[in-house]
Amino acid sequence: MFETGRNEWHKHDAWPPKGAKPKTLYFREGGKLAEGAPTGRGDAFDEYISDPDKPVPYMGEVTQNMTVTYMVADQRFASSRTDVLVYQTDPLEADLRVAGPLKATLHVSTTGTDSDWG
């Protein structure tokens, strides 16, 4: 496994690595991403208005063709849009290594005919 933050390779006898512990993160109020499940209102939600005539771009620059790096490009430029929701953790107090299968569960609803979440 290549650990990008340290620029190191690691060899494991199993995948996910032995000793890996599951961790569940939740979308929280105020754009937070945290371990604790939300408390309080069970019907809390975040919303945005999507305009199909103004799609969210996947690259920060204008190009004639799709580049080979579009899937791994930094997309933070889109976070300032009103039709993009962003969640992040507080600053980490220690290094965090993420390994193994990742699973996202989203509970969403839309009034549109098509939506993408990623």
Biopython code that builds the backbone (N, CA, C, O; Angstrom):
import numpy as np
from Bio.PDB.StructureBuilder import StructureBuilder

atoms = [
    (1, "MET", "N", (0.853, -1.148, 0.000)),
    (1, "MET", "CA", (0.000, 0.000, 0.000)),
    (1, "MET", "C", (0.907, 1.220, 0.000)),
    (1, "MET", "O", (1.884, 1.266, 0.747)),
    (2, "PHE", "N", (0.591, 2.216, -0.837)),
    (2, "PHE", "CA", (1.371, 3.448, -0.859)),
    (2, "PHE", "C", (0.694, 4.483, 0.016)),
    (2, "PHE", "O", (-0.476, 4.806, -0.189)),
    (3, "GLU", "N", (1.416, 4.999, 0.981)),
    (3, "GLU", "CA", (0.906, 6.034, 1.881)),
    (3, "GLU", "C", (1.349, 7.387, 1.346)),
    (3, "GLU", "O", (2.506, 7.783, 1.490)),
    (4, "THR", "N", (0.410, 8.083, 0.731)),
    (4, "THR", "CA", (0.767, 9.310, 0.019)),
    (4, "THR", "C", (1.309, 10.404, 0.929)),
    (4, "THR", "O", (2.249, 11.100, 0.543)),
    (5, "GLY", "N", (0.754, 10.580, 2.115)),
    (5, "GLY", "CA", (1.206, 11.652, 2.991)),
    (5, "GLY", "C", (2.649, 11.508, 3.440)),
    (5, "GLY", "O", (3.315, 12.505, 3.718)),
    (6, "ARG", "N", (3.138, 10.278, 3.512)),
    (6, "ARG", "CA", (4.517, 10.028, 3.936)),
    (6, "ARG", "C", (5.416, 9.614, 2.775)),
    (6, "ARG", "O", (6.630, 9.485, 2.932)),
    (7, "ASN", "N", (4.805, 9.409, 1.605)),
    (7, "ASN", "CA", (5.560, 8.974, 0.436)),
    (7, "ASN", "C", (6.286, 7.653, 0.728)),
    (7, "ASN", "O", (7.475, 7.511, 0.441)),
    (8, "GLU", "N", (5.544, 6.680, 1.308)),
    (8, "GLU", "CA", (6.123, 5.397, 1.709)),
    (8, "GLU", "C", (5.267, 4.242, 1.211)),
    (8, "GLU", "O", (4.050, 4.364, 1.076)),
    (9, "TRP", "N", (5.924, 3.118, 0.941)),
    (9, "TRP", "CA", (5.230, 1.872, 0.615)),
    (9, "TRP", "C", (5.159, 1.012, 1.869)),
    (9, "TRP", "O", (6.098, 0.996, 2.665)),
    (10, "HIS", "N", (4.043, 0.291, 2.051)),
    (10, "HIS", "CA", (3.863, -0.626, 3.177)),
    (10, "HIS", "C", (3.371, -1.963, 2.641)),
    (10, "HIS", "O", (2.535, -2.002, 1.739)),
    (11, "LYS", "N", (3.885, -3.057, 3.191)),
    (11, "LYS", "CA", (3.455, -4.397, 2.799)),
    (11, "LYS", "C", (2.566, -4.962, 3.898)),
    (11, "LYS", "O", (2.896, -4.891, 5.081)),
    (12, "HIS", "N", (1.433, -5.524, 3.489)),
    (12, "HIS", "CA", (0.487, -6.120, 4.434)),
    (12, "HIS", "C", (0.188, -7.547, 4.006)),
    (12, "HIS", "O", (0.147, -7.845, 2.812)),
    (13, "ASP", "N", (-0.023, -8.431, 4.980)),
    (13, "ASP", "CA", (-0.356, -9.826, 4.688)),
    (13, "ASP", "C", (-1.834, -10.017, 4.382)),
    (13, "ASP", "O", (-2.229, -11.058, 3.856)),
    (14, "ALA", "N", (-2.655, -9.023, 4.707)),
    (14, "ALA", "CA", (-4.096, -9.130, 4.494)),
    (14, "ALA", "C", (-4.634, -7.754, 4.118)),
    (14, "ALA", "O", (-4.011, -6.724, 4.377)),
    (15, "TRP", "N", (-5.813, -7.773, 3.497)),
    (15, "TRP", "CA", (-6.473, -6.516, 3.165)),
    (15, "TRP", "C", (-7.933, -6.586, 3.565)),
    (15, "TRP", "O", (-8.601, -7.524, 3.130)),
    (16, "PRO", "N", (-8.469, -5.708, 4.327)),
    (16, "PRO", "CA", (-7.746, -4.573, 4.898)),
    (16, "PRO", "C", (-6.681, -5.039, 5.881)),
    (16, "PRO", "O", (-6.745, -6.168, 6.367)),
    (17, "PRO", "N", (-5.711, -4.195, 6.178)),
    (17, "PRO", "CA", (-4.614, -4.602, 7.069)),
    (17, "PRO", "C", (-5.131, -5.079, 8.422)),
    (17, "PRO", "O", (-6.108, -4.547, 8.949)),
    (18, "LYS", "N", (-4.455, -6.098, 8.981)),
    (18, "LYS", "CA", (-4.814, -6.576, 10.318)),
    (18, "LYS", "C", (-4.672, -5.412, 11.293)),
    (18, "LYS", "O", (-3.731, -4.624, 11.203)),
    (19, "GLY", "N", (-5.594, -5.315, 12.202)),
    (19, "GLY", "CA", (-5.548, -4.233, 13.174)),
    (19, "GLY", "C", (-6.315, -2.991, 12.738)),
    (19, "GLY", "O", (-6.497, -2.063, 13.525)),
    (20, "ALA", "N", (-6.767, -2.973, 11.478)),
    (20, "ALA", "CA", (-7.570, -1.834, 11.025)),
    (20, "ALA", "C", (-8.907, -1.851, 11.755)),
    (20, "ALA", "O", (-9.525, -2.905, 11.908)),
    (21, "LYS", "N", (-9.346, -0.689, 12.200)),
    (21, "LYS", "CA", (-10.593, -0.598, 12.943)),
    (21, "LYS", "C", (-11.582, 0.263, 12.165)),
    (21, "LYS", "O", (-11.218, 1.325, 11.660)),
    (22, "PRO", "N", (-12.824, -0.187, 12.066)),
    (22, "PRO", "CA", (-13.821, 0.627, 11.361)),
    (22, "PRO", "C", (-14.047, 1.963, 12.064)),
    (22, "PRO", "O", (-13.980, 2.052, 13.290)),
    (23, "LYS", "N", (-14.310, 2.976, 11.287)),
    (23, "LYS", "CA", (-14.599, 4.305, 11.825)),
    (23, "LYS", "C", (-15.765, 4.863, 11.020)),
    (23, "LYS", "O", (-15.770, 4.810, 9.790)),
    (24, "THR", "N", (-16.746, 5.394, 11.727)),
    (24, "THR", "CA", (-17.908, 5.977, 11.072)),
    (24, "THR", "C", (-17.882, 7.483, 11.279)),
    (24, "THR", "O", (-17.772, 7.965, 12.406)),
    (25, "LEU", "N", (-17.982, 8.215, 10.183)),
    (25, "LEU", "CA", (-18.042, 9.672, 10.233)),
    (25, "LEU", "C", (-19.420, 10.126, 9.780)),
    (25, "LEU", "O", (-20.042, 9.486, 8.932)),
    (26, "TYR", "N", (-19.891, 11.214, 10.335)),
    (26, "TYR", "CA", (-21.221, 11.725, 10.035)),
    (26, "TYR", "C", (-21.137, 13.170, 9.556)),
    (26, "TYR", "O", (-20.300, 13.942, 10.026)),
    (27, "PHE", "N", (-22.011, 13.529, 8.616)),
    (27, "PHE", "CA", (-22.197, 14.920, 8.270)),
    (27, "PHE", "C", (-22.875, 15.585, 9.451)),
    (27, "PHE", "O", (-23.879, 15.086, 9.960)),
    (28, "ARG", "N", (-22.331, 16.706, 9.886)),
    (28, "ARG", "CA", (-22.867, 17.401, 11.050)),
    (28, "ARG", "C", (-23.216, 18.833, 10.695)),
    (28, "ARG", "O", (-22.881, 19.319, 9.615)),
    (29, "GLU", "N", (-23.894, 19.503, 11.616)),
    (29, "GLU", "CA", (-24.267, 20.889, 11.413)),
    (29, "GLU", "C", (-23.009, 21.747, 11.215)),
    (29, "GLU", "O", (-21.929, 21.426, 11.711)),
    (30, "GLY", "N", (-23.186, 22.831, 10.482)),
    (30, "GLY", "CA", (-22.080, 23.760, 10.265)),
    (30, "GLY", "C", (-21.006, 23.246, 9.328)),
    (30, "GLY", "O", (-19.872, 23.721, 9.378)),
    (31, "GLY", "N", (-21.336, 22.276, 8.465)),
    (31, "GLY", "CA", (-20.355, 21.759, 7.515)),
    (31, "GLY", "C", (-19.290, 20.882, 8.143)),
    (31, "GLY", "O", (-18.218, 20.707, 7.564)),
    (32, "LYS", "N", (-19.559, 20.330, 9.309)),
    (32, "LYS", "CA", (-18.582, 19.494, 10.003)),
    (32, "LYS", "C", (-18.728, 18.027, 9.596)),
    (32, "LYS", "O", (-19.808, 17.567, 9.225)),
    (33, "LEU", "N", (-17.638, 17.332, 9.676)),
    (33, "LEU", "CA", (-17.578, 15.886, 9.487)),
    (33, "LEU", "C", (-16.964, 15.349, 10.769)),
    (33, "LEU", "O", (-15.816, 15.669, 11.080)),
    (34, "ALA", "N", (-17.711, 14.531, 11.526)),
    (34, "ALA", "CA", (-17.234, 14.099, 12.839)),
    (34, "ALA", "C", (-17.676, 12.680, 13.137)),
    (34, "ALA", "O", (-18.569, 12.140, 12.485)),
    (35, "GLU", "N", (-17.031, 12.079, 14.144)),
    (35, "GLU", "CA", (-17.347, 10.704, 14.528)),
    (35, "GLU", "C", (-18.699, 10.575, 15.202)),
    (35, "GLU", "O", (-19.395, 9.587, 14.969)),
    (36, "GLY", "N", (-19.092, 11.514, 16.013)),
    (36, "GLY", "CA", (-20.336, 11.399, 16.753)),
    (36, "GLY", "C", (-21.555, 11.607, 15.868)),
    (36, "GLY", "O", (-21.605, 12.532, 15.058)),
    (37, "ALA", "N", (-22.530, 10.731, 16.040)),
    (37, "ALA", "CA", (-23.781, 10.882, 15.286)),
    (37, "ALA", "C", (-24.483, 12.155, 15.723)),
    (37, "ALA", "O", (-24.387, 12.542, 16.887)),
    (38, "PRO", "N", (-25.181, 12.809, 14.817)),
    (38, "PRO", "CA", (-25.906, 14.035, 15.181)),
    (38, "PRO", "C", (-26.927, 13.755, 16.278)),
    (38, "PRO", "O", (-27.520, 12.678, 16.334)),
    (39, "THR", "N", (-27.119, 14.726, 17.130)),
    (39, "THR", "CA", (-28.141, 14.625, 18.168)),
    (39, "THR", "C", (-29.159, 15.717, 17.910)),
    (39, "THR", "O", (-28.904, 16.645, 17.142)),
    (40, "GLY", "N", (-30.287, 15.609, 18.536)),
    (40, "GLY", "CA", (-31.312, 16.636, 18.347)),
    (40, "GLY", "C", (-32.304, 16.209, 17.292)),
    (40, "GLY", "O", (-32.688, 15.041, 17.216)),
    (41, "ARG", "N", (-32.719, 17.169, 16.474)),
    (41, "ARG", "CA", (-33.773, 16.925, 15.486)),
    (41, "ARG", "C", (-33.437, 15.768, 14.551)),
    (41, "ARG", "O", (-32.363, 15.732, 13.949)),
    (42, "GLY", "N", (-34.346, 14.848, 14.440)),
    (42, "GLY", "CA", (-34.154, 13.719, 13.536)),
    (42, "GLY", "C", (-34.431, 14.070, 12.096)),
    (42, "GLY", "O", (-34.086, 13.304, 11.196)),
    (43, "ASP", "N", (-35.054, 15.227, 11.854)),
    (43, "ASP", "CA", (-35.378, 15.612, 10.484)),
    (43, "ASP", "C", (-34.453, 16.715, 9.970)),
    (43, "ASP", "O", (-34.782, 17.383, 8.990)),
    (44, "ALA", "N", (-33.297, 16.916, 10.618)),
    (44, "ALA", "CA", (-32.355, 17.947, 10.179)),
    (44, "ALA", "C", (-31.814, 17.598, 8.799)),
    (44, "ALA", "O", (-31.645, 16.426, 8.463)),
    (45, "PHE", "N", (-31.546, 18.633, 8.002)),
    (45, "PHE", "CA", (-31.042, 18.400, 6.660)),
    (45, "PHE", "C", (-30.310, 19.637, 6.163)),
    (45, "PHE", "O", (-30.469, 20.728, 6.710)),
    (46, "ASP", "N", (-29.522, 19.458, 5.140)),
    (46, "ASP", "CA", (-28.893, 20.552, 4.411)),
    (46, "ASP", "C", (-29.478, 20.532, 3.017)),
    (46, "ASP", "O", (-29.830, 19.472, 2.498)),
    (47, "GLU", "N", (-29.582, 21.697, 2.411)),
    (47, "GLU", "CA", (-30.162, 21.744, 1.076)),
    (47, "GLU", "C", (-29.464, 22.780, 0.215)),
    (47, "GLU", "O", (-28.777, 23.672, 0.712)),
    (48, "TYR", "N", (-29.656, 22.641, -1.077)),
    (48, "TYR", "CA", (-29.148, 23.601, -2.045)),
    (48, "TYR", "C", (-30.073, 23.581, -3.251)),
    (48, "TYR", "O", (-30.843, 22.640, -3.442)),
    (49, "ILE", "N", (-29.990, 24.619, -4.055)),
    (49, "ILE", "CA", (-30.777, 24.686, -5.293)),
    (49, "ILE", "C", (-29.840, 24.433, -6.452)),
    (49, "ILE", "O", (-28.823, 25.110, -6.606)),
    (50, "SER", "N", (-30.186, 23.464, -7.255)),
    (50, "SER", "CA", (-29.389, 23.097, -8.426)),
    (50, "SER", "C", (-30.034, 23.662, -9.680)),
    (50, "SER", "O", (-31.250, 23.581, -9.856)),
    (51, "ASP", "N", (-29.212, 24.232, -10.546)),
    (51, "ASP", "CA", (-29.693, 24.777, -11.812)),
    (51, "ASP", "C", (-29.049, 23.990, -12.949)),
    (51, "ASP", "O", (-27.854, 24.155, -13.196)),
    (52, "PRO", "N", (-29.800, 23.142, -13.649)),
    (52, "PRO", "CA", (-29.221, 22.346, -14.737)),
    (52, "PRO", "C", (-28.566, 23.195, -15.824)),
    (52, "PRO", "O", (-27.720, 22.699, -16.569)),
    (53, "ASP", "N", (-28.946, 24.458, -15.920)),
    (53, "ASP", "CA", (-28.315, 25.331, -16.911)),
    (53, "ASP", "C", (-26.960, 25.862, -16.442)),
    (53, "ASP", "O", (-26.241, 26.492, -17.218)),
    (54, "LYS", "N", (-26.609, 25.615, -15.182)),
    (54, "LYS", "CA", (-25.322, 26.046, -14.624)),
    (54, "LYS", "C", (-24.684, 24.877, -13.883)),
    (54, "LYS", "O", (-24.569, 24.915, -12.657)),
    (55, "PRO", "N", (-24.265, 23.834, -14.609)),
    (55, "PRO", "CA", (-23.714, 22.650, -13.943)),
    (55, "PRO", "C", (-22.409, 22.962, -13.207)),
    (55, "PRO", "O", (-21.677, 23.880, -13.577)),
    (56, "VAL", "N", (-22.136, 22.189, -12.170)),
    (56, "VAL", "CA", (-20.895, 22.340, -11.420)),
    (56, "VAL", "C", (-19.756, 21.791, -12.274)),
    (56, "VAL", "O", (-19.799, 20.630, -12.681)),
    (57, "PRO", "N", (-18.740, 22.603, -12.553)),
    (57, "PRO", "CA", (-17.622, 22.118, -13.372)),
    (57, "PRO", "C", (-16.770, 21.122, -12.583)),
    (57, "PRO", "O", (-16.741, 21.160, -11.353)),
    (58, "TYR", "N", (-16.093, 20.250, -13.282)),
    (58, "TYR", "CA", (-15.233, 19.267, -12.628)),
    (58, "TYR", "C", (-13.775, 19.678, -12.671)),
    (58, "TYR", "O", (-12.928, 19.010, -12.077)),
    (59, "MET", "N", (-13.465, 20.772, -13.368)),
    (59, "MET", "CA", (-12.093, 21.291, -13.426)),
    (59, "MET", "C", (-12.134, 22.796, -13.213)),
    (59, "MET", "O", (-13.120, 23.459, -13.535)),
    (60, "GLY", "N", (-11.042, 23.322, -12.665)),
    (60, "GLY", "CA", (-10.980, 24.737, -12.377)),
    (60, "GLY", "C", (-10.621, 25.603, -13.556)),
    (60, "GLY", "O", (-10.744, 26.826, -13.482)),
    (61, "GLU", "N", (-10.183, 25.005, -14.637)),
    (61, "GLU", "CA", (-9.815, 25.785, -15.818)),
    (61, "GLU", "C", (-10.648, 25.349, -17.014)),
    (61, "GLU", "O", (-11.226, 24.262, -17.021)),
    (62, "VAL", "N", (-10.703, 26.195, -18.006)),
    (62, "VAL", "CA", (-11.439, 25.893, -19.237)),
    (62, "VAL", "C", (-10.480, 25.217, -20.213)),
    (62, "VAL", "O", (-9.389, 25.721, -20.479)),
    (63, "THR", "N", (-10.907, 24.061, -20.745)),
    (63, "THR", "CA", (-10.088, 23.339, -21.710)),
    (63, "THR", "C", (-10.935, 22.947, -22.911)),
    (63, "THR", "O", (-12.162, 22.893, -22.823)),
    (64, "GLN", "N", (-10.286, 22.676, -24.019)),
    (64, "GLN", "CA", (-10.977, 22.233, -25.226)),
    (64, "GLN", "C", (-11.460, 20.786, -25.090)),
    (64, "GLN", "O", (-12.524, 20.423, -25.592)),
    (65, "ASN", "N", (-10.659, 19.972, -24.405)),
    (65, "ASN", "CA", (-10.970, 18.549, -24.253)),
    (65, "ASN", "C", (-10.828, 18.146, -22.795)),
    (65, "ASN", "O", (-10.201, 18.852, -22.005)),
    (66, "MET", "N", (-11.413, 17.013, -22.443)),
    (66, "MET", "CA", (-11.276, 16.475, -21.101)),
    (66, "MET", "C", (-9.842, 15.994, -20.927)),
    (66, "MET", "O", (-9.340, 15.229, -21.750)),
    (67, "THR", "N", (-9.176, 16.440, -19.856)),
    (67, "THR", "CA", (-7.794, 16.028, -19.634)),
    (67, "THR", "C", (-7.760, 14.681, -18.917)),
    (67, "THR", "O", (-8.767, 14.243, -18.360)),
    (68, "VAL", "N", (-6.607, 14.030, -18.934)),
    (68, "VAL", "CA", (-6.482, 12.717, -18.298)),
    (68, "VAL", "C", (-6.495, 12.822, -16.774)),
    (68, "VAL", "O", (-6.668, 11.809, -16.097)),
    (69, "THR", "N", (-6.319, 14.016, -16.221)),
    (69, "THR", "CA", (-6.261, 14.163, -14.769)),
    (69, "THR", "C", (-7.585, 14.607, -14.145)),
    (69, "THR", "O", (-7.637, 14.870, -12.943)),
    (70, "TYR", "N", (-8.644, 14.694, -14.933)),
    (70, "TYR", "CA", (-9.883, 15.253, -14.390)),
    (70, "TYR", "C", (-10.443, 14.458, -13.214)),
    (70, "TYR", "O", (-11.093, 15.037, -12.345)),
    (71, "MET", "N", (-10.211, 13.164, -13.165)),
    (71, "MET", "CA", (-10.754, 12.345, -12.073)),
    (71, "MET", "C", (-10.000, 12.537, -10.758)),
    (71, "MET", "O", (-10.542, 12.244, -9.693)),
    (72, "VAL", "N", (-8.767, 13.022, -10.814)),
    (72, "VAL", "CA", (-7.973, 13.200, -9.600)),
    (72, "VAL", "C", (-7.627, 14.665, -9.358)),
    (72, "VAL", "O", (-6.852, 14.978, -8.454)),
    (73, "ALA", "N", (-8.181, 15.541, -10.141)),
    (73, "ALA", "CA", (-7.867, 16.964, -10.007)),
    (73, "ALA", "C", (-8.451, 17.530, -8.721)),
    (73, "ALA", "O", (-9.474, 17.056, -8.228)),
    (74, "ASP", "N", (-7.803, 18.530, -8.197)),
    (74, "ASP", "CA", (-8.260, 19.240, -7.004)),
    (74, "ASP", "C", (-9.532, 20.001, -7.362)),
    (74, "ASP", "O", (-9.521, 20.854, -8.249)),
    (75, "GLN", "N", (-10.622, 19.694, -6.675)),
    (75, "GLN", "CA", (-11.904, 20.323, -6.992)),
    (75, "GLN", "C", (-12.373, 21.286, -5.904)),
    (75, "GLN", "O", (-13.554, 21.627, -5.841)),
    (76, "ARG", "N", (-11.448, 21.725, -5.049)),
    (76, "ARG", "CA", (-11.834, 22.653, -3.988)),
    (76, "ARG", "C", (-12.357, 23.971, -4.540)),
    (76, "ARG", "O", (-13.090, 24.678, -3.848)),
    (77, "PHE", "N", (-11.992, 24.317, -5.777)),
    (77, "PHE", "CA", (-12.480, 25.563, -6.370)),
    (77, "PHE", "C", (-14.004, 25.627, -6.374)),
    (77, "PHE", "O", (-14.572, 26.717, -6.304)),
    (78, "ALA", "N", (-14.671, 24.489, -6.455)),
    (78, "ALA", "CA", (-16.135, 24.461, -6.540)),
    (78, "ALA", "C", (-16.804, 24.692, -5.185)),
    (78, "ALA", "O", (-18.015, 24.903, -5.128)),
    (79, "SER", "N", (-16.041, 24.654, -4.104)),
    (79, "SER", "CA", (-16.638, 24.754, -2.767)),
    (79, "SER", "C", (-17.273, 26.109, -2.487)),
    (79, "SER", "O", (-18.064, 26.223, -1.551)),
    (80, "SER", "N", (-16.957, 27.125, -3.256)),
    (80, "SER", "CA", (-17.540, 28.445, -3.027)),
    (80, "SER", "C", (-18.911, 28.602, -3.690)),
    (80, "SER", "O", (-19.583, 29.614, -3.489)),
    (81, "ARG", "N", (-19.324, 27.623, -4.467)),
    (81, "ARG", "CA", (-20.627, 27.694, -5.137)),
    (81, "ARG", "C", (-21.751, 27.432, -4.146)),
    (81, "ARG", "O", (-21.593, 26.669, -3.194)),
    (82, "THR", "N", (-22.893, 28.078, -4.384)),
    (82, "THR", "CA", (-24.048, 27.877, -3.505)),
    (82, "THR", "C", (-24.740, 26.538, -3.743)),
    (82, "THR", "O", (-25.564, 26.114, -2.932)),
    (83, "ASP", "N", (-24.411, 25.870, -4.850)),
    (83, "ASP", "CA", (-25.016, 24.569, -5.140)),
    (83, "ASP", "C", (-24.061, 23.413, -4.849)),
    (83, "ASP", "O", (-24.209, 22.328, -5.412)),
    (84, "VAL", "N", (-23.090, 23.641, -3.977)),
    (84, "VAL", "CA", (-22.147, 22.604, -3.562)),
    (84, "VAL", "C", (-22.099, 22.607, -2.035)),
    (84, "VAL", "O", (-21.896, 23.655, -1.421)),
    (85, "LEU", "N", (-22.286, 21.440, -1.421)),
    (85, "LEU", "CA", (-22.173, 21.304, 0.027)),
    (85, "LEU", "C", (-20.816, 20.697, 0.351)),
    (85, "LEU", "O", (-20.385, 19.752, -0.310)),
    (86, "VAL", "N", (-20.144, 21.227, 1.358)),
    (86, "VAL", "CA", (-18.811, 20.761, 1.744)),
    (86, "VAL", "C", (-18.817, 20.466, 3.237)),
    (86, "VAL", "O", (-19.340, 21.248, 4.031)),
    (87, "TYR", "N", (-18.232, 19.331, 3.616)),
    (87, "TYR", "CA", (-18.107, 18.944, 5.016)),
    (87, "TYR", "C", (-16.646, 18.600, 5.272)),
    (87, "TYR", "O", (-15.998, 17.973, 4.434)),
    (88, "GLN", "N", (-16.123, 19.008, 6.428)),
    (88, "GLN", "CA", (-14.736, 18.676, 6.744)),
    (88, "GLN", "C", (-14.569, 18.497, 8.244)),
    (88, "GLN", "O", (-15.357, 19.010, 9.039)),
    (89, "THR", "N", (-13.525, 17.758, 8.616)),
    (89, "THR", "CA", (-13.240, 17.527, 10.025)),
    (89, "THR", "C", (-12.571, 18.766, 10.613)),
    (89, "THR", "O", (-12.064, 19.620, 9.887)),
    (90, "ASP", "N", (-12.580, 18.844, 11.931)),
    (90, "ASP", "CA", (-11.732, 19.820, 12.606)),
    (90, "ASP", "C", (-10.296, 19.395, 12.330)),
    (90, "ASP", "O", (-10.062, 18.261, 11.912)),
    (91, "PRO", "N", (-9.328, 20.284, 12.554)),
    (91, "PRO", "CA", (-7.923, 19.875, 12.360)),
    (91, "PRO", "C", (-7.613, 18.617, 13.164)),
    (91, "PRO", "O", (-7.997, 18.502, 14.328)),
    (92, "LEU", "N", (-6.915, 17.677, 12.534)),
    (92, "LEU", "CA", (-6.587, 16.417, 13.203)),
    (92, "LEU", "C", (-5.516, 16.649, 14.263)),
    (92, "LEU", "O", (-4.582, 17.422, 14.052)),
    (93, "GLU", "N", (-5.656, 15.977, 15.403)),
    (93, "GLU", "CA", (-4.673, 16.094, 16.479)),
    (93, "GLU", "C", (-3.519, 15.125, 16.295)),
    (93, "GLU", "O", (-2.471, 15.287, 16.920)),
    (94, "ALA", "N", (-3.698, 14.115, 15.442)),
    (94, "ALA", "CA", (-2.653, 13.116, 15.178)),
    (94, "ALA", "C", (-2.843, 12.610, 13.753)),
    (94, "ALA", "O", (-3.888, 12.823, 13.139)),
    (95, "ASP", "N", (-1.816, 11.937, 13.237)),
    (95, "ASP", "CA", (-1.912, 11.353, 11.906)),
    (95, "ASP", "C", (-3.063, 10.355, 11.861)),
    (95, "ASP", "O", (-3.381, 9.714, 12.862)),
    (96, "LEU", "N", (-3.676, 10.232, 10.705)),
    (96, "LEU", "CA", (-4.772, 9.295, 10.501)),
    (96, "LEU", "C", (-4.496, 8.525, 9.217)),
    (96, "LEU", "O", (-4.352, 9.124, 8.152)),
    (97, "ARG", "N", (-4.423, 7.205, 9.312)),
    (97, "ARG", "CA", (-4.200, 6.355, 8.151)),
    (97, "ARG", "C", (-5.518, 5.693, 7.787)),
    (97, "ARG", "O", (-6.136, 5.039, 8.628)),
    (98, "VAL", "N", (-5.952, 5.853, 6.557)),
    (98, "VAL", "CA", (-7.200, 5.271, 6.071)),
    (98, "VAL", "C", (-6.835, 4.150, 5.108)),
    (98, "VAL", "O", (-6.125, 4.377, 4.128)),
    (99, "ALA", "N", (-7.321, 2.933, 5.386)),
    (99, "ALA", "CA", (-7.003, 1.781, 4.541)),
    (99, "ALA", "C", (-8.196, 0.845, 4.523)),
    (99, "ALA", "O", (-8.964, 0.775, 5.483)),
    (100, "GLY", "N", (-8.342, 0.131, 3.428)),
    (100, "GLY", "CA", (-9.421, -0.832, 3.315)),
    (100, "GLY", "C", (-10.580, -0.253, 2.531)),
    (100, "GLY", "O", (-10.481, 0.839, 1.972)),
    (101, "PRO", "N", (-11.672, -0.984, 2.493)),
    (101, "PRO", "CA", (-12.822, -0.513, 1.721)),
    (101, "PRO", "C", (-13.474, 0.696, 2.390)),
    (101, "PRO", "O", (-13.627, 0.733, 3.611)),
    (102, "LEU", "N", (-13.849, 1.669, 1.590)),
    (102, "LEU", "CA", (-14.569, 2.839, 2.075)),
    (102, "LEU", "C", (-16.009, 2.728, 1.606)),
    (102, "LEU", "O", (-16.270, 2.329, 0.471)),
    (103, "LYS", "N", (-16.939, 3.077, 2.473)),
    (103, "LYS", "CA", (-18.357, 2.980, 2.138)),
    (103, "LYS", "C", (-19.032, 4.287, 2.519)),
    (103, "LYS", "O", (-18.863, 4.773, 3.637)),
    (104, "ALA", "N", (-19.778, 4.843, 1.616)),
    (104, "ALA", "CA", (-20.541, 6.059, 1.893)),
    (104, "ALA", "C", (-22.022, 5.739, 1.796)),
    (104, "ALA", "O", (-22.468, 5.109, 0.837)),
    (105, "THR", "N", (-22.777, 6.171, 2.782)),
    (105, "THR", "CA", (-24.224, 6.026, 2.767)),
    (105, "THR", "C", (-24.817, 7.422, 2.825)),
    (105, "THR", "O", (-24.625, 8.140, 3.805)),
    (106, "LEU", "N", (-25.533, 7.807, 1.786)),
    (106, "LEU", "CA", (-26.178, 9.111, 1.728)),
    (106, "LEU", "C", (-27.682, 8.926, 1.750)),
    (106, "LEU", "O", (-28.220, 8.055, 1.066)),
    (107, "HIS", "N", (-28.351, 9.740, 2.530)),
    (107, "HIS", "CA", (-29.814, 9.759, 2.554)),
    (107, "HIS", "C", (-30.214, 11.077, 1.903)),
    (107, "HIS", "O", (-30.032, 12.148, 2.483)),
    (108, "VAL", "N", (-30.756, 10.989, 0.700)),
    (108, "VAL", "CA", (-31.003, 12.202, -0.082)),
    (108, "VAL", "C", (-32.405, 12.161, -0.683)),
    (108, "VAL", "O", (-33.030, 11.108, -0.803)),
    (109, "SER", "N", (-32.865, 13.334, -1.048)),
    (109, "SER", "CA", (-34.094, 13.435, -1.825)),
    (109, "SER", "C", (-33.915, 14.596, -2.789)),
    (109, "SER", "O", (-33.132, 15.514, -2.544)),
    (110, "THR", "N", (-34.647, 14.541, -3.879)),
    (110, "THR", "CA", (-34.536, 15.581, -4.891)),
    (110, "THR", "C", (-35.890, 15.818, -5.539)),
    (110, "THR", "O", (-36.728, 14.920, -5.617)),
    (111, "THR", "N", (-36.084, 17.031, -5.996)),
    (111, "THR", "CA", (-37.272, 17.351, -6.772)),
    (111, "THR", "C", (-36.930, 17.351, -8.263)),
    (111, "THR", "O", (-37.802, 17.553, -9.109)),
    (112, "GLY", "N", (-35.662, 17.124, -8.572)),
    (112, "GLY", "CA", (-35.212, 17.113, -9.963)),
    (112, "GLY", "C", (-35.416, 15.770, -10.621)),
    (112, "GLY", "O", (-35.880, 14.818, -9.993)),
    (113, "THR", "N", (-35.065, 15.701, -11.894)),
    (113, "THR", "CA", (-35.188, 14.450, -12.646)),
    (113, "THR", "C", (-33.867, 13.694, -12.686)),
    (113, "THR", "O", (-33.839, 12.528, -13.078)),
    (114, "ASP", "N", (-32.752, 14.347, -12.280)),
    (114, "ASP", "CA", (-31.436, 13.703, -12.314)),
    (114, "ASP", "C", (-30.546, 14.404, -11.302)),
    (114, "ASP", "O", (-30.601, 15.627, -11.168)),
    (115, "SER", "N", (-29.721, 13.636, -10.585)),
    (115, "SER", "CA", (-28.800, 14.213, -9.601)),
    (115, "SER", "C", (-27.540, 13.380, -9.540)),
    (115, "SER", "O", (-27.555, 12.184, -9.828)),
    (116, "ASP", "N", (-26.446, 14.027, -9.161)),
    (116, "ASP", "CA", (-25.171, 13.347, -8.941)),
    (116, "ASP", "C", (-24.645, 13.767, -7.582)),
    (116, "ASP", "O", (-24.632, 14.954, -7.256)),
    (117, "TRP", "N", (-24.214, 12.807, -6.795)),
    (117, "TRP", "CA", (-23.554, 13.092, -5.532)),
    (117, "TRP", "C", (-22.256, 12.326, -5.547)),
    (117, "TRP", "O", (-22.220, 11.160, -5.941)),
    (118, "GLY", "N", (-21.179, 12.979, -5.118)),
    (118, "GLY", "CA", (-19.900, 12.300, -5.131)),
    (118, "GLY", "C", (-18.942, 12.868, -4.148)),
    (118, "GLY", "O", (-17.811, 12.394, -4.043)),
]
sb = StructureBuilder()
sb.init_structure("model")
sb.init_model(0)
sb.init_chain("A")
sb.init_seg("    ")
for serial, (resi, resn, name, xyz) in enumerate(atoms, 1):
    if name == "N":
        sb.init_residue(resn, " ", resi, " ")
    sb.init_atom(name, np.array(xyz, "f"), 0.0, 1.0, " ", f" {name:<3s}", serial, name[0])
structure = sb.get_structure()
